[in-house]
Amino acid sequence: MSSVKRIGIVGAGGISRAHGNACRQLEDVQIVAVCDIRPEAAERYANDYGADKHYGSLEEMLKNEELDAAVICVWGAFHAEVGIQIAESKAAKAILCEKPFTSTGAEAAAFVDACEENGVLVAEAFKFRHHPRHMKAKALIEEGAIEELTTVRSTFCIGSRKDARTPGSNWRWTKSQGGGSIYDLACYNIHHARYIFNADPVRVFAAEQPGFEVDDAAYMLFVFPCGGTAQISVGWTSWSAEYIEIGGQGGSMRMDAVWNCGGRATSLRLQARSRSETFEFEPYDQFALQMRHLLDCLETGETHRIPARNSVGQMNTIDAIFESMKTGKAVEVSKEGAE
């Protein structure tokens, strides 16, 4: 077994516990420090996950710790600020940043620039990208199982009563904290479509169902350089749905429970001109797979599955979505800062 990797958790809210549980499953990983602006939350997390130290500020933690990786679990509106602070401190060799990566494309470029300038590996935490089912779907496309790729259709809907979606009750419905269906839900679908087409869209059209402060639901249409399209529907205004359909000229694939499979067995259904097959996958903790890949990349120097500049393209796409929702028109996607 290689030397134990030292992990620091930034923000002790709900998602941090998924990362904590993942670290428990990896023998060579130890959470050594946690910080939160609520000192009592940091102390509670440290006690629950066996961290040696807990801090009431990020500055204090970065001053006192040498980390292999820091995991950013604060509200999305603060990801860029926190990420740049970690990178410039050089207290961590790698950063795993929860989605959304930042709030804008400009913030994403600044975050990535800071990491590159200080030799810090940074990756956006899309856990599904590390699940063998999604890798198999991509491999089937590349081997021509559905012939020419033409479209991706996906959903991420979580039914919730409107009177519960109030600002201040949860970050998801609070603008100042980075809430909204685009930042919380659609980011998955957007990243997935870009992954499948291996490109940023050239143009997007989006329409929202507004909530009290943020977008409670949205529909998006993307056009990719190859002429293919992606259709995405997300939000809290309709009954739960998490599926992906990938279409080609000679076949299609479908997956359900695609973002939060919760450690359950899953499947991938292929129906094509040349063959029909269902692929079965055993349960996986996607958070553990995600952490393992980050640390392997740190140790071996291999390229991360989600390169940092990919996240700049992601946020440029989201910028265009918000502009389209505002203007009611199709919007070209900026390439600035992305590769």
Protein Blocks (a to p, Z undefined) as FASTA:
>chain_A
ZZddddddehjafklmmmmmmmmmpmkbccfbdcdfblklmmmmmmmnopabdcfbfklm
mmmpccfbdcdfbdfklmmmmmmmmmmnopafbdcddddfblbfklmmmmmmmmmmnopa
cddddfklmgmklmmmmmmmmnopnopafbdcddddddddfklmcghjamklgmknopaj
klmmmmmmmmmmmmmnopacfbdcddddddfklcfbdcdddddfkopacdddedjkbccd
dddddddfkbccddehkllnnopacddddddfkbccddddddddfklmmmmmmmmmmmno
pacfbdfklmmmmmmmmmmmmmmmmnopacdddfehiZZ
